[in-house]
Amino acid sequence: MPKITVIELDAAQRAALEAGHRNGAKPAFRRRCQMILLKAQGRTSSQVAEIVGVCEMSVHNWVHRYQDQGMAGLETRPGRGRKAILQEQDLESVRQVVAQHRQRLSVAKTELEQALGKSFSQETLARFVKKTVDDTSVCENARAASRMRKFTHSKSKA
């Protein structure tokens, strides 16, 4: 029979874990809180793994991280995932080149690759443009549309 690691929780820790399990912003965080709560009930890691739907080693890892760091240890650490190719410092260059070649993104891509010294796909450029460059024009377009609605609305009353 394997040795069961039982986590002793005081009332404040249990309340924080239950709140994290019910109201956590991310599903991964809620699942981790659930793992710790189940381990505090005296369940084995294999039972917890089966209930939560992860492997037994994940349960061990999150239990150890909780014991070392507390609730903060259950949060996903920053810096996970692939870093963006085009970043905020490239915004002005992208804005200028795209303004010159609005209808031909492939030409803008080639020009930007040479200017920035980076290689990226046309889809990457399109996502970056949609995410950043369009944000500024949305505000301008919203103001223009608002003025247009006022003008049309006042015209229709007359």
Backbone as a chain_set.jsonl record, in Angstrom:
{"seq": "MPKITVIELDAAQRAALEAGHRNGAKPAFRRRCQMILLKAQGRTSSQVAEIVGVCEMSVHNWVHRYQDQGMAGLETRPGRGRKAILQEQDLESVRQVVAQHRQRLSVAKTELEQALGKSFSQETLARFVKKTVDDTSVCENARAASRMRKFTHSKSKA", "coords": {"N": [[0.846, -1.181, 0.0], [0.646, 2.17, -0.943], [2.222, 5.081, 0.498], [0.224, 7.588, 1.831], [0.075, 10.965, 1.275], [-1.075, 13.305, 3.34], [-2.542, 16.409, 3.433], [-2.535, 18.929, 5.762], [-4.901, 21.28, 6.469], [-5.712, 24.534, 7.593], [-8.555, 26.498, 8.686], [-8.61, 28.91, 7.225], [-6.934, 28.378, 5.028], [-8.35, 26.277, 3.835], [-10.729, 27.614, 3.18], [-9.754, 29.487, 1.349], [-8.849, 27.781, -0.688], [-11.272, 26.527, -1.405], [-12.696, 28.737, -2.333], [-11.056, 29.404, -4.491], [-11.422, 27.104, -6.013], [-14.13, 27.285, -6.664], [-14.436, 29.907, -7.743], [-12.232, 30.575, -9.287], [-10.309, 32.197, -11.857], [-9.271, 30.831, -14.031], [-9.625, 27.609, -15.593], [-7.59, 25.712, -15.136], [-6.406, 26.56, -12.735], [-8.596, 26.248, -10.988], [-8.854, 23.462, -11.099], [-6.446, 22.679, -9.918], [-6.756, 23.655, -7.325], [-8.844, 21.995, -6.554], [-7.524, 19.524, -6.577], [-5.8, 19.793, -4.362], [-7.653, 20.092, -2.29], [-8.919, 17.577, -2.391], [-6.755, 15.921, -1.763], [-6.394, 16.768, 0.845], [-8.505, 15.566, 2.035], [-7.615, 13.056, 2.452], [-7.299, 11.269, 0.386], [-5.746, 9.06, -2.039], [-3.071, 9.747, -4.364], [-3.531, 8.568, -6.832], [-6.303, 8.182, -6.797], [-7.167, 10.849, -6.689], [-6.097, 11.748, -9.101], [-7.62, 10.273, -10.916], [-10.187, 11.282, -10.429], [-9.927, 14.018, -11.048], [-8.835, 13.952, -13.575], [-6.177, 13.91, -14.495], [-2.68, 12.936, -14.675], [-1.052, 10.84, -12.24], [1.439, 11.768, -11.45], [1.256, 14.498, -11.915], [-0.454, 15.276, -9.898], [1.184, 14.786, -7.645], [3.221, 16.679, -8.191], [1.816, 19.168, -8.049], [0.91, 19.113, -5.436], [3.326, 19.223, -4.002], [4.227, 21.723, -4.889], [2.241, 23.352, -3.833], [2.682, 22.937, -1.09], [5.188, 24.094, -0.833], [4.882, 26.781, -1.799], [2.335, 27.705, -1.27], [-0.917, 29.158, -1.978], [-0.146, 30.777, -4.102], [1.553, 29.157, -5.499], [-0.103, 27.562, -6.999], [-0.916, 29.013, -9.139], [-0.523, 29.659, -12.643], [2.668, 30.081, -13.903], [4.167, 33.086, -15.18], [5.295, 33.634, -18.559], [5.0, 31.351, -20.01], [4.673, 29.447, -22.973], [5.049, 30.283, -26.506], [7.012, 33.042, -27.555], [5.996, 36.175, -28.944], [6.53, 37.059, -32.358], [6.336, 39.526, -33.711], [6.395, 42.529, -31.982], [5.465, 45.087, -29.549], [7.321, 47.149, -29.976], [7.67, 47.097, -32.675], [5.457, 48.213, -33.699], [5.037, 50.861, -34.79], [6.518, 50.803, -37.194], [5.173, 48.744, -38.554], [2.64, 49.887, -38.748], [3.135, 52.083, -40.48], [4.061, 50.831, -42.872], [1.927, 49.142, -43.53], [-0.038, 51.042, -43.933], [0.86, 52.147, -46.317], [0.623, 49.984, -48.062], [-2.109, 48.976, -48.112], [-3.939, 47.262, -49.468], [-2.388, 45.161, -50.258], [-1.106, 42.934, -48.551], [0.894, 41.04, -48.719], [2.999, 42.332, -49.992], [3.573, 44.266, -48.082], [4.396, 42.575, -46.025], [6.814, 41.482, -47.057], [8.36, 43.82, -47.242], [8.437, 44.595, -44.554], [9.766, 42.399, -43.391], [12.328, 42.739, -44.406], [12.969, 45.273, -43.357], [12.742, 44.921, -40.555], [14.263, 42.696, -40.072], [13.305, 40.212, -39.432], [11.694, 37.038, -39.774], [8.519, 36.026, -40.773], [5.155, 34.764, -41.08], [2.483, 35.533, -43.388], [0.06, 35.317, -42.156], [0.76, 35.743, -39.491], [1.447, 38.445, -39.57], [-1.047, 39.495, -40.307], [-2.589, 38.829, -38.034], [-1.247, 40.339, -36.102], [-1.671, 42.92, -37.066], [-4.459, 43.041, -36.919], [-4.794, 42.796, -34.177], [-3.375, 44.969, -33.042], [-2.902, 47.368, -34.704], [-5.427, 47.894, -35.791], [-6.839, 48.494, -33.493], [-6.432, 51.199, -32.862], [-7.589, 52.471, -35.06], [-10.195, 51.672, -34.781], [-11.215, 53.194, -32.703], [-11.162, 55.738, -33.904], [-12.898, 55.259, -36.064], [-15.23, 54.677, -34.677], [-15.855, 57.14, -33.528], [-16.326, 58.618, -35.862], [-18.494, 57.196, -36.93], [-20.357, 57.668, -34.947], [-20.735, 60.405, -35.2], [-21.861, 60.353, -37.741], [-24.244, 58.956, -37.29], [-25.594, 60.793, -35.678], [-25.894, 62.879, -37.482], [-27.461, 61.666, -39.5], [-29.664, 60.975, -37.984], [-30.656, 63.457, -37.112], [-31.29, 64.535, -39.566], [-33.362, 62.897, -40.434], [-35.428, 63.591, -38.738], [-36.17, 66.071, -39.58]], "CA": [[0.0, 0.0, 0.0], [1.486, 3.368, -1.006], [2.092, 6.048, 1.576], [-0.677, 8.677, 1.436], [0.445, 12.274, 1.796], [-2.267, 14.049, 3.735], [-2.242, 17.823, 3.637], [-3.298, 19.507, 6.869], [-5.336, 22.637, 6.129], [-6.5, 25.238, 8.611], [-9.825, 27.014, 8.149], [-8.342, 29.964, 6.233], [-6.412, 27.722, 3.83], [-9.461, 25.536, 3.215], [-11.65, 28.608, 2.601], [-9.098, 30.053, 0.165], [-8.863, 26.745, -1.734], [-12.646, 26.343, -1.866], [-13.015, 29.917, -3.139], [-10.314, 29.239, -5.746], [-12.055, 26.021, -6.765], [-15.426, 27.743, -7.167], [-14.425, 31.202, -8.422], [-10.962, 30.846, -9.954], [-10.456, 32.771, -13.2], [-8.888, 29.866, -15.067], [-9.963, 26.22, -15.263], [-6.419, 24.999, -14.599], [-6.276, 26.948, -11.334], [-9.689, 25.599, -10.254], [-8.523, 22.034, -11.019], [-5.348, 22.528, -8.954], [-7.347, 23.825, -5.99], [-9.605, 20.772, -6.29], [-6.559, 18.469, -6.236], [-5.311, 19.987, -2.992], [-8.772, 19.795, -1.399], [-9.108, 16.119, -2.363], [-5.632, 15.346, -1.005], [-6.617, 17.095, 2.253], [-9.497, 14.615, 2.538], [-6.935, 11.792, 2.721], [-7.329, 10.392, -0.79], [-4.449, 8.769, -2.658], [-2.813, 10.525, -5.577], [-4.169, 7.907, -7.972], [-7.73, 8.498, -6.72], [-7.314, 12.259, -7.072], [-5.811, 11.832, -10.537], [-8.769, 9.719, -11.634], [-11.314, 12.203, -10.266], [-9.659, 15.296, -11.714], [-8.534, 13.698, -14.981], [-4.764, 14.155, -14.795], [-1.862, 11.794, -14.275], [-0.693, 10.805, -10.825], [2.63, 12.604, -11.249], [0.796, 15.894, -11.848], [-0.988, 15.478, -8.538], [2.355, 14.905, -6.763], [3.906, 17.949, -8.456], [1.035, 20.304, -7.55], [0.899, 19.035, -3.971], [4.62, 19.73, -3.536], [4.288, 23.156, -5.154], [1.364, 24.003, -2.848], [3.347, 22.882, 0.206], [6.322, 25.027, -0.851], [4.565, 28.17, -2.125], [0.975, 28.072, -0.888], [-1.87, 29.424, -3.065], [0.573, 31.367, -5.236], [2.158, 28.059, -6.241], [-1.093, 26.937, -7.872], [-1.089, 29.885, -10.309], [0.362, 29.389, -13.782], [3.762, 31.051, -13.922], [4.247, 33.857, -16.422], [6.368, 33.267, -19.474], [4.722, 30.085, -20.664], [4.283, 29.574, -24.377], [5.968, 30.865, -27.483], [7.064, 34.493, -27.559], [5.51, 36.78, -30.172], [7.566, 37.488, -33.292], [6.143, 40.973, -33.82], [6.114, 43.031, -30.647], [5.024, 46.485, -29.472], [8.334, 48.045, -30.52], [7.542, 47.058, -34.125], [4.133, 48.732, -34.032], [5.077, 52.039, -35.664], [6.974, 50.351, -38.513], [4.075, 47.986, -39.157], [1.573, 50.841, -39.063], [3.522, 52.864, -41.666], [4.137, 49.986, -44.069], [0.572, 48.674, -43.853], [-0.761, 52.19, -44.48], [1.301, 52.3, -47.707], [0.203, 48.827, -48.861], [-3.337, 48.487, -47.481], [-4.597, 46.182, -50.208], [-1.427, 44.102, -50.607], [-0.417, 42.551, -47.318], [2.1, 40.271, -49.057], [4.061, 43.316, -50.263], [3.902, 44.832, -46.776], [5.136, 41.537, -45.3], [8.18, 41.431, -47.605], [9.034, 45.057, -46.857], [8.671, 44.555, -43.108], [10.807, 41.397, -43.108], [13.628, 43.361, -44.705], [13.202, 46.395, -42.448], [12.871, 44.477, -39.163], [15.212, 41.598, -39.965], [12.604, 39.068, -38.851], [10.942, 36.238, -40.731], [7.215, 35.661, -40.242], [4.171, 34.428, -42.11], [1.492, 36.562, -43.678], [-0.969, 35.184, -41.128], [1.278, 36.396, -38.29], [1.296, 39.879, -39.795], [-2.475, 39.807, -40.275], [-3.021, 38.774, -36.629], [-0.659, 41.486, -35.402], [-2.386, 44.11, -37.533], [-5.817, 42.989, -36.364], [-4.72, 42.952, -32.73], [-2.81, 46.238, -32.583], [-3.098, 48.528, -35.564], [-6.855, 48.153, -35.926], [-7.376, 49.036, -32.248], [-6.44, 52.654, -32.921], [-8.539, 52.929, -36.067], [-11.546, 51.388, -34.294], [-11.639, 54.365, -31.942], [-11.439, 56.803, -34.862], [-14.096, 54.885, -36.816], [-16.38, 54.768, -33.782], [-16.199, 58.553, -33.435], [-16.896, 59.02, -37.149], [-19.811, 56.573, -37.039], [-21.223, 58.356, -34.008], [-21.107, 61.666, -35.843], [-22.719, 60.033, -38.869], [-25.56, 58.614, -36.76], [-26.222, 62.035, -35.239], [-26.252, 63.628, -38.678], [-28.578, 60.974, -40.164], [-30.811, 61.025, -37.082], [-31.205, 64.818, -37.133], [-31.838, 64.726, -40.894], [-34.609, 62.157, -40.571], [-36.451, 64.286, -37.974], [-36.594, 67.279, -40.284]], "C": [[0.889, 1.242, 0.0], [1.203, 4.313, 0.157], [1.248, 7.217, 1.077], [-0.2, 9.964, 2.103], [-0.837, 13.034, 2.082], [-1.843, 15.475, 4.018], [-3.145, 18.332, 4.753], [-3.616, 20.953, 6.513], [-6.048, 23.27, 7.318], [-7.722, 25.848, 7.925], [-9.597, 28.05, 7.043], [-7.836, 29.359, 4.922], [-7.519, 26.984, 3.087], [-10.428, 26.507, 2.53], [-11.053, 29.208, 1.328], [-9.11, 29.052, -0.994], [-10.272, 26.524, -2.283], [-13.09, 27.522, -2.729], [-12.307, 29.843, -4.492], [-10.934, 28.17, -6.622], [-13.379, 26.476, -7.384], [-15.309, 28.955, -8.089], [-13.127, 31.527, -9.148], [-11.168, 31.299, -11.388], [-10.176, 31.744, -14.292], [-9.221, 28.441, -14.637], [-8.793, 25.439, -14.663], [-6.233, 25.302, -13.117], [-7.355, 26.274, -10.484], [-9.408, 24.112, -10.06], [-7.43, 21.797, -9.976], [-5.857, 22.69, -7.525], [-8.122, 22.572, -5.603], [-8.67, 19.632, -5.895], [-6.116, 18.567, -4.785], [-6.427, 19.674, -1.989], [-9.012, 18.291, -1.282], [-7.979, 15.433, -1.588], [-5.805, 15.608, 0.491], [-7.671, 16.178, 2.875], [-8.878, 13.251, 2.827], [-6.967, 10.822, 1.555], [-5.923, 10.164, -1.325], [-4.306, 9.614, -3.92], [-3.474, 9.889, -6.795], [-5.678, 8.156, -7.964], [-7.999, 9.931, -7.17], [-7.104, 12.419, -8.574], [-6.991, 11.341, -11.361], [-9.963, 10.67, -11.574], [-11.119, 13.462, -11.117], [-9.354, 15.115, -13.199], [-7.135, 14.088, -15.393], [-3.972, 12.919, -14.401], [-1.444, 11.948, -12.805], [0.507, 11.703, -10.515], [2.264, 14.086, -11.156], [0.261, 16.211, -10.456], [0.169, 15.663, -7.563], [3.018, 16.267, -6.933], [3.144, 19.139, -7.879], [0.932, 20.281, -6.028], [2.199, 19.606, -3.418], [4.722, 21.242, -3.747], [3.4, 23.915, -4.172], [2.032, 24.023, -1.471], [4.499, 23.879, 0.284], [5.883, 26.485, -0.939], [3.163, 28.612, -1.722], [0.096, 28.305, -2.113], [-1.176, 29.991, -4.298], [1.217, 30.279, -6.096], [1.201, 27.374, -7.192], [-1.367, 27.768, -9.122], [-0.121, 29.452, -11.416], [1.423, 30.476, -13.823], [3.776, 31.825, -15.231], [5.403, 33.361, -17.294], [6.161, 31.941, -20.161], [4.374, 30.364, -22.117], [5.328, 30.252, -25.239], [5.876, 32.387, -27.453], [6.632, 35.015, -28.928], [6.678, 37.225, -31.044], [7.515, 39.004, -33.449], [5.703, 41.488, -32.46], [5.763, 44.509, -30.704], [6.041, 47.45, -30.077], [8.283, 48.097, -32.045], [6.267, 47.744, -34.611], [4.172, 49.893, -35.023], [5.523, 51.667, -37.075], [5.852, 49.623, -39.249], [2.973, 48.934, -39.591], [1.893, 51.614, -40.346], [3.488, 52.019, -42.937], [2.745, 49.508, -44.482], [-0.255, 49.823, -44.428], [-0.389, 52.414, -45.952], [0.753, 51.202, -48.603], [-1.057, 48.197, -48.262], [-3.931, 47.262, -48.166], [-3.68, 45.015, -50.525], [-0.569, 43.765, -49.396], [0.856, 41.766, -47.599], [3.275, 41.206, -49.353], [4.51, 43.943, -48.941], [4.737, 43.848, -45.958], [6.582, 41.497, -45.752], [8.976, 42.65, -47.16], [9.365, 45.069, -45.359], [9.738, 43.537, -42.726], [12.186, 41.974, -43.347], [13.954, 44.455, -43.696], [13.478, 45.935, -41.012], [13.897, 43.369, -38.968], [14.608, 40.368, -39.303], [11.865, 38.339, -39.948], [9.635, 35.804, -40.082], [6.255, 35.405, -41.39], [3.21, 35.6, -42.308], [0.374, 36.514, -42.638], [-0.534, 35.854, -39.816], [1.112, 37.902, -38.406], [-0.176, 40.279, -39.708], [-3.002, 39.804, -38.842], [-2.511, 39.988, -35.857], [-1.389, 42.761, -35.787], [-3.777, 44.153, -36.914], [-5.798, 43.307, -34.874], [-4.297, 44.358, -32.315], [-3.196, 47.427, -33.445], [-4.569, 48.874, -35.671], [-7.456, 48.742, -34.659], [-7.446, 50.557, -32.285], [-7.45, 53.157, -33.935], [-9.973, 52.658, -35.648], [-12.067, 52.585, -33.523], [-11.995, 55.505, -32.877], [-12.717, 56.502, -35.636], [-15.349, 55.0, -35.958], [-16.821, 56.213, -33.645], [-16.874, 59.023, -34.719], [-18.305, 58.449, -37.316], [-20.806, 57.263, -36.116], [-21.684, 59.683, -34.591], [-22.086, 61.421, -36.982], [-24.129, 59.696, -38.392], [-26.311, 59.87, -36.329], [-26.725, 62.821, -36.445], [-27.468, 62.998, -39.345], [-29.834, 61.087, -39.311], [-31.463, 62.404, -37.126], [-31.837, 65.123, -38.49], [-33.196, 64.067, -41.03], [-35.747, 62.832, -39.797], [-37.019, 65.477, -38.744], [-37.583, 67.05, -41.383]], "O": [[1.784, 1.364, 0.837], [0.107, 4.339, 0.716], [1.527, 7.775, 0.016], [-0.087, 10.044, 3.326], [-1.592, 13.366, 1.167], [-0.889, 15.713, 4.759], [-4.366, 18.183, 4.696], [-2.712, 21.756, 6.282], [-6.878, 22.635, 7.969], [-7.887, 25.718, 6.712], [-10.312, 28.059, 6.041], [-8.253, 29.771, 3.84], [-7.613, 27.057, 1.861], [-10.89, 26.242, 1.42], [-11.763, 29.412, 0.344], [-9.351, 29.427, -2.141], [-10.448, 26.353, -3.489], [-13.775, 27.337, -3.735], [-12.893, 30.18, -5.52], [-10.968, 28.311, -7.844], [-13.705, 26.09, -8.507], [-16.0, 29.028, -9.105], [-12.945, 32.662, -9.586], [-12.091, 30.841, -12.062], [-10.784, 31.792, -15.361], [-9.113, 28.102, -13.458], [-8.989, 24.601, -13.783], [-5.936, 24.403, -12.331], [-7.071, 25.785, -9.391], [-9.684, 23.558, -8.996], [-7.486, 20.818, -9.233], [-5.447, 21.957, -6.625], [-8.065, 22.135, -4.454], [-8.98, 18.86, -4.987], [-6.059, 17.568, -4.068], [-6.172, 19.06, -0.953], [-9.278, 17.789, -0.19], [-8.219, 14.48, -0.847], [-5.415, 14.782, 1.316], [-7.726, 16.029, 4.095], [-9.542, 12.379, 3.387], [-6.679, 9.64, 1.743], [-5.022, 10.971, -1.096], [-5.285, 10.124, -4.466], [-3.928, 10.598, -7.694], [-6.273, 8.326, -9.028], [-8.933, 10.194, -7.929], [-7.847, 13.142, -9.238], [-7.323, 11.931, -12.389], [-10.671, 10.84, -12.567], [-12.033, 13.906, -11.811], [-9.589, 16.025, -13.994], [-6.92, 14.547, -16.514], [-4.528, 11.965, -13.857], [-1.485, 13.036, -12.231], [0.577, 12.318, -9.451], [2.887, 14.839, -10.408], [0.503, 17.289, -9.915], [0.152, 16.584, -6.746], [3.341, 16.933, -5.949], [3.752, 20.028, -7.283], [0.873, 21.338, -5.4], [2.178, 20.387, -2.467], [5.239, 21.958, -2.889], [3.763, 25.003, -3.724], [1.953, 25.027, -0.763], [4.759, 24.446, 1.345], [6.433, 27.339, -0.245], [2.843, 29.796, -1.828], [0.334, 27.718, -3.169], [-1.586, 29.706, -5.423], [1.404, 30.471, -7.297], [1.638, 26.671, -8.104], [-1.987, 27.277, -10.065], [0.965, 28.943, -11.14], [1.102, 31.664, -13.781], [3.435, 31.278, -16.28], [6.355, 32.749, -16.807], [7.067, 31.451, -20.835], [3.832, 31.422, -22.435], [6.352, 30.729, -24.751], [4.787, 32.948, -27.338], [6.875, 34.371, -29.948], [7.691, 37.709, -30.538], [8.536, 39.681, -33.332], [4.767, 40.965, -31.856], [5.762, 45.113, -31.776], [5.651, 48.474, -30.638], [8.797, 49.04, -32.647], [6.035, 47.837, -35.817], [3.416, 49.901, -35.995], [4.961, 52.166, -38.05], [5.617, 49.866, -40.433], [2.43, 48.796, -40.687], [1.024, 51.783, -41.201], [2.948, 52.446, -43.958], [2.432, 49.477, -45.672], [-1.083, 49.607, -45.313], [-1.235, 52.825, -46.746], [0.451, 51.446, -49.771], [-1.062, 47.009, -47.94], [-4.376, 46.329, -47.497], [-4.141, 43.982, -51.011], [0.551, 44.256, -49.249], [1.799, 41.815, -46.809], [4.415, 40.903, -49.003], [5.706, 44.127, -48.717], [5.679, 44.25, -45.275], [7.489, 41.48, -44.92], [10.13, 42.529, -46.748], [10.444, 45.503, -44.957], [10.535, 43.792, -41.823], [13.111, 41.724, -42.574], [15.089, 44.554, -43.231], [14.342, 46.49, -40.334], [14.351, 43.124, -37.851], [15.319, 39.575, -38.685], [11.455, 38.943, -40.939], [9.637, 35.275, -38.97], [6.517, 35.785, -42.531], [3.146, 36.524, -41.497], [-0.192, 37.548, -42.281], [-1.351, 36.455, -39.119], [0.689, 38.561, -37.457], [-0.508, 41.295, -39.098], [-3.78, 40.683, -38.471], [-3.239, 40.587, -35.065], [-1.692, 43.59, -34.929], [-4.214, 45.2, -36.438], [-6.679, 44.002, -34.369], [-4.813, 44.887, -31.33], [-3.765, 48.396, -32.943], [-4.922, 50.053, -35.643], [-8.479, 49.424, -34.727], [-8.41, 51.145, -31.795], [-8.107, 54.17, -33.696], [-10.885, 53.343, -36.11], [-13.232, 52.958, -33.668], [-13.01, 56.173, -32.681], [-13.536, 57.398, -35.844], [-16.411, 55.377, -36.454], [-18.018, 56.498, -33.644], [-17.873, 59.741, -34.675], [-19.205, 59.141, -37.791], [-21.973, 57.424, -36.472], [-22.856, 60.047, -34.496], [-23.03, 62.188, -37.171], [-25.106, 60.104, -39.018], [-27.509, 60.003, -36.578], [-27.832, 63.359, -36.435], [-28.406, 63.704, -39.716], [-30.933, 61.272, -39.833], [-32.689, 62.509, -37.173], [-32.805, 65.879, -38.568], [-34.091, 64.616, -41.673], [-36.912, 62.667, -40.157], [-38.184, 65.842, -38.586], [-38.006, 68.0, -42.041]]}, "num_chains": 1, "name": "protein.A"}
